[in-house]
Every structure is written in C-alpha cells, then in structure tokens.
Amino acid sequence: MKKRSIMLIGILIVSSLLAACGSYKFEPELNIEVQDFSLTNQNNKEVSLDDLKGKPWLAMFIFTNCTTVCPPMTFNMTEIQTALQDEDIEDYNIVAFSVDPDVDTPEVLTNYLNSYSVADSSKWQLLTGYKQEYIEQFARKSFNSLVKKSPGNDQVVHMSSYYLVNADGQVVKDYDGATNVPVETIVADMKALTK
C-alpha cells in the first residue's frame, strides 16, 4: 500500500511538471502604442510601422559611435536571435532606432551591423533618416524611453532596454538589454506572440 502511494505521488509530480513545461502564458506588462513612422533602414529602404505590423518585433535604441552600452546590447541581440533560431522562431523583426541620426547614415549602419556575427540580417531594421529632436520625442512617446544628445561631445544618453512590440504595434514588455539579459524569457515571450 505504501509503495503504491509513493508511486502514485511520483506519477502526479511528473505529470504536473510535464503539463507546466508546455503551458507558458505570456503576460504583457506594458501597453504603449508605437507612433506611426516611416524611416530609412540600413539598406536605404523605407520602413514604416505598417511594414512591421503582423509579427512581433524587438526594438532598441543604439548609435554607432557609442562607447558604453550599444556594443553589448547589439551583441546580446545577436545572441537572442541565435536562440530564436534554435527554437525555430522565424516570424519576427529586430528594430534598432539610431539615436544619432546625423552620423548614422544607412552606409554607417550597414557597416555597424556587418561588424557583428548576425544569424539572419534580413530580420534586422536599423533605422535612421530623421532629426535628433524627432528621435527624442519618438522614444519618449512610443517607448517611455529617454534619449538626449550630450552637450559638448559625440555621445547620446539613452536607455539600455529592449522593447517587445506585438503584431499590432503595441509595446507590451521591456527587458534589460545590457546586463543580465533574460534571453530565455525573451525567447519564450516571442514564441508566445508568434503562435
């Protein structure tokens, strides 16, 4: 009798664990509508919010002369993309808004992206082609994110977050993009939004 009870408890535990593994439920933490935009990507092609709708995307703010958080953020995003590929997640985009558009021309952005080991560059949209004032207000209104040109030098203050945007153009979650990047959580969230 005792042996049978232990075996039954073991079966229940294993069953519960197996059920929990397949039941990840995405919970949005934010609900911010991304402002409509039409900007120029690294291939000198126009990309709009409408072009991105229909699939989730990860957004970040970077600039190519950055001496602090941008290189690790970009590297970490390449790691996320590799993890997405490992999980056979294909229906997404990665969008990087330049916070230094006067310097970050399409050619400069192409060279920047090429300096990283990117699993699939067709998923990346590095955007530019606007004024500094535009990106500062766009980041604030669309992502609740700070972007501010530093007076007297070539650096730009900006947040080091990744933003998950759903297929409808709503920011639904943000993550640390520089240190302690929750790659597994990001992949699980992307997987949930691509179903």
MIPA-295242 format. One line per field, with one value per residue (C-alpha): chain; x, y, z; residue in one letter; residue number from 0. Coordinates in nm, 3 decimals, m for minus. Layout:
MIPA-295242
c	A, ...
xx	X, ...
yy	Y, ...
zz	Z, ...
r	A, ...
k	NUM, ...
END
This chain:
MIPA-295242
c	A, A, A, A, A, A, A, A, A, A, A, A, A, A, A, A, A, A, A, A, A, A, A, A, A, A, A, A, A, A, A, A, A, A, A, A, A, A, A, A, A, A, A, A, A, A, A, A, A, A, A, A, A, A, A, A, A, A, A, A, A, A, A, A, A, A, A, A, A, A, A, A, A, A, A, A, A, A, A, A, A, A, A, A, A, A, A, A, A, A, A, A, A, A, A, A, A, A, A, A, A, A, A, A, A, A, A, A, A, A, A, A, A, A, A, A, A, A, A, A, A, A, A, A, A, A, A, A, A, A, A, A, A, A, A, A, A, A, A, A, A, A, A, A, A, A, A, A, A, A, A, A, A, A, A, A, A, A, A, A, A, A, A, A, A, A, A, A, A, A, A, A, A, A, A, A, A, A, A, A, A, A, A, A, A, A, A, A, A, A, A, A, A, A, A
xx	0.000, 0.278, 0.472, 0.163, 0.102, 0.461, 0.434, 0.106, 0.257, 0.556, 0.330, 0.133, 0.453, 0.589, 0.251, 0.237, 0.589, 0.518, 0.198, 0.379, 0.653, 0.410, 0.187, 0.388, 0.146, 0.268, 0.165, 0.200, 0.344, 0.305, 0.052, 0.207, 0.108, 0.406, 0.363, 0.331, 0.665, 0.827, 1.207, 1.513, 1.688, 2.049, 1.971, 1.843, 1.485, 1.181, 1.039, 0.711, 0.518, 0.268, 0.552, 0.628, 0.270, 0.157, 0.451, 0.620, 0.945, 1.218, 1.321, 1.625, 1.795, 2.161, 2.422, 2.739, 2.978, 2.854, 3.135, 2.926, 2.608, 2.544, 2.812, 2.698, 2.332, 2.390, 2.595, 2.327, 2.062, 2.262, 2.260, 1.883, 1.845, 2.052, 1.831, 1.519, 1.659, 1.736, 1.366, 1.259, 1.100, 1.107, 0.823, 0.975, 1.188, 1.463, 1.445, 1.723, 1.648, 1.960, 1.978, 2.248, 2.088, 2.324, 2.616, 2.435, 2.370, 2.246, 2.603, 2.737, 2.457, 2.531, 2.898, 2.798, 2.570, 2.833, 3.079, 2.864, 2.802, 2.435, 2.247, 1.998, 2.047, 1.719, 1.536, 1.721, 1.599, 1.849, 1.660, 1.773, 1.684, 1.530, 1.629, 1.762, 1.450, 1.234, 1.402, 1.398, 1.021, 0.954, 1.142, 0.957, 0.608, 0.636, 0.855, 0.856, 1.231, 1.485, 1.706, 1.911, 2.214, 2.501, 2.617, 2.982, 3.060, 2.952, 2.767, 2.391, 2.223, 1.966, 1.809, 1.967, 1.639, 1.490, 1.122, 0.886, 0.629, 0.334, 0.193, m0.047, 0.230, 0.191, 0.490, 0.396, 0.714, 1.068, 1.386, 1.739, 1.946, 2.296, 2.350, 2.155, 1.968, 1.680, 1.734, 1.513, 1.224, 1.255, 1.253, 0.951, 0.766, 0.847, 0.736, 0.406, 0.346, 0.426, 0.168
yy	0.000, 0.242, 0.157, 0.217, 0.561, 0.669, 0.556, 0.746, 1.063, 1.026, 0.994, 1.303, 1.506, 1.403, 1.473, 1.818, 1.901, 1.791, 1.995, 2.303, 2.279, 2.324, 2.590, 2.914, 3.204, 3.542, 3.827, 4.179, 4.432, 4.744, 4.881, 5.168, 5.240, 5.297, 5.620, 5.581, 5.621, 5.587, 5.583, 5.473, 5.144, 5.033, 4.928, 5.278, 5.146, 5.297, 5.103, 5.201, 5.086, 4.929, 4.724, 4.577, 4.506, 4.146, 4.000, 4.082, 4.274, 4.360, 4.726, 4.900, 5.239, 5.249, 5.459, 5.354, 5.590, 5.463, 5.382, 5.224, 5.014, 4.986, 4.727, 4.483, 4.550, 4.471, 4.163, 4.044, 4.090, 3.865, 3.604, 3.641, 3.595, 3.275, 3.148, 3.235, 3.035, 2.743, 2.741, 2.763, 3.104, 3.280, 3.533, 3.843, 4.153, 4.329, 4.708, 4.939, 5.311, 5.527, 5.797, 5.978, 6.009, 6.281, 6.035, 5.705, 5.703, 5.384, 5.301, 5.353, 5.135, 4.861, 4.860, 4.854, 4.552, 4.374, 4.403, 4.156, 3.789, 3.817, 3.492, 3.646, 4.010, 4.013, 4.029, 4.347, 4.701, 4.966, 5.293, 5.650, 5.947, 6.188, 6.481, 6.446, 6.614, 6.355, 6.051, 6.215, 6.269, 5.939, 5.739, 5.920, 5.888, 5.541, 5.361, 5.579, 5.591, 5.868, 5.982, 6.300, 6.427, 6.508, 6.868, 6.911, 6.557, 6.291, 6.071, 6.032, 5.936, 5.660, 5.364, 5.021, 4.833, 4.602, 4.652, 4.379, 4.511, 4.290, 4.236, 4.529, 4.782, 4.793, 4.786, 4.506, 4.438, 4.565, 4.388, 4.476, 4.480, 4.534, 4.314, 4.018, 3.984, 3.737, 3.552, 3.256, 3.483, 3.690, 3.376, 3.237, 3.568, 3.587, 3.227, 3.304, 3.607, 3.424, 3.148
zz	0.000, 0.097, m0.220, m0.430, m0.270, m0.334, m0.695, m0.740, m0.592, m0.825, m1.129, m1.023, m0.979, m1.320, m1.484, m1.324, m1.438, m1.795, m1.805, m1.670, m1.934, m2.220, m2.068, m2.071, m2.075, m2.195, m1.966, m2.108, m1.864, m2.078, m2.324, m2.519, m2.877, m3.107, m3.305, m3.678, m3.858, m4.197, m4.172, m4.369, m4.294, m4.338, m4.696, m4.777, m4.797, m4.633, m4.337, m4.173, m3.871, m4.112, m4.265, m3.922, m3.820, m3.838, m3.647, m3.316, m3.304, m3.059, m3.051, m2.909, m2.928, m3.033, m3.213, m3.388, m3.202, m2.865, m2.624, m2.349, m2.374, m2.751, m2.834, m2.561, m2.645, m3.011, m2.927, m2.683, m2.951, m3.185, m2.907, m2.875, m3.249, m3.237, m2.952, m3.157, m3.449, m3.218, m3.122, m3.491, m3.436, m3.773, m3.777, m3.612, m3.670, m3.479, m3.500, m3.386, m3.388, m3.419, m3.153, m3.353, m3.698, m3.825, m3.801, m3.856, m4.229, m4.396, m4.500, m4.147, m4.007, m4.262, m4.161, m3.794, m3.840, m4.050, m3.761, m3.563, m3.622, m3.714, m3.778, m4.025, m4.122, m4.317, m3.981, m3.878, m3.946, m3.834, m3.876, m3.939, m4.161, m3.910, m3.688, m3.333, m3.195, m3.367, m3.209, m2.865, m2.874, m3.054, m2.789, m2.511, m2.660, m2.814, m2.560, m2.245, m2.306, m2.258, m2.547, m2.506, m2.700, m2.463, m2.500, m2.586, m2.706, m2.954, m2.705, m2.663, m2.337, m2.390, m2.214, m2.244, m2.270, m2.528, m2.602, m2.716, m2.963, m3.053, m3.402, m3.353, m3.283, m2.904, m2.668, m2.429, m2.234, m2.176, m2.072, m1.965, m2.284, m2.148, m1.841, m1.705, m2.033, m1.983, m2.312, m2.219, m2.117, m2.434, m2.648, m2.460, m2.499, m2.871, m2.914, m2.739, m2.963, m3.287, m3.234
r	M, K, K, R, S, I, M, L, I, G, I, L, I, V, S, S, L, L, A, A, C, G, S, Y, K, F, E, P, E, L, N, I, E, V, Q, D, F, S, L, T, N, Q, N, N, K, E, V, S, L, D, D, L, K, G, K, P, W, L, A, M, F, I, F, T, N, C, T, T, V, C, P, P, M, T, F, N, M, T, E, I, Q, T, A, L, Q, D, E, D, I, E, D, Y, N, I, V, A, F, S, V, D, P, D, V, D, T, P, E, V, L, T, N, Y, L, N, S, Y, S, V, A, D, S, S, K, W, Q, L, L, T, G, Y, K, Q, E, Y, I, E, Q, F, A, R, K, S, F, N, S, L, V, K, K, S, P, G, N, D, Q, V, V, H, M, S, S, Y, Y, L, V, N, A, D, G, Q, V, V, K, D, Y, D, G, A, T, N, V, P, V, E, T, I, V, A, D, M, K, A, L, T, K
k	0, 1, 2, 3, 4, 5, 6, 7, 8, 9, 10, 11, 12, 13, 14, 15, 16, 17, 18, 19, 20, 21, 22, 23, 24, 25, 26, 27, 28, 29, 30, 31, 32, 33, 34, 35, 36, 37, 38, 39, 40, 41, 42, 43, 44, 45, 46, 47, 48, 49, 50, 51, 52, 53, 54, 55, 56, 57, 58, 59, 60, 61, 62, 63, 64, 65, 66, 67, 68, 69, 70, 71, 72, 73, 74, 75, 76, 77, 78, 79, 80, 81, 82, 83, 84, 85, 86, 87, 88, 89, 90, 91, 92, 93, 94, 95, 96, 97, 98, 99, 100, 101, 102, 103, 104, 105, 106, 107, 108, 109, 110, 111, 112, 113, 114, 115, 116, 117, 118, 119, 120, 121, 122, 123, 124, 125, 126, 127, 128, 129, 130, 131, 132, 133, 134, 135, 136, 137, 138, 139, 140, 141, 142, 143, 144, 145, 146, 147, 148, 149, 150, 151, 152, 153, 154, 155, 156, 157, 158, 159, 160, 161, 162, 163, 164, 165, 166, 167, 168, 169, 170, 171, 172, 173, 174, 175, 176, 177, 178, 179, 180, 181, 182, 183, 184, 185, 186, 187, 188, 189, 190, 191, 192, 193, 194
END
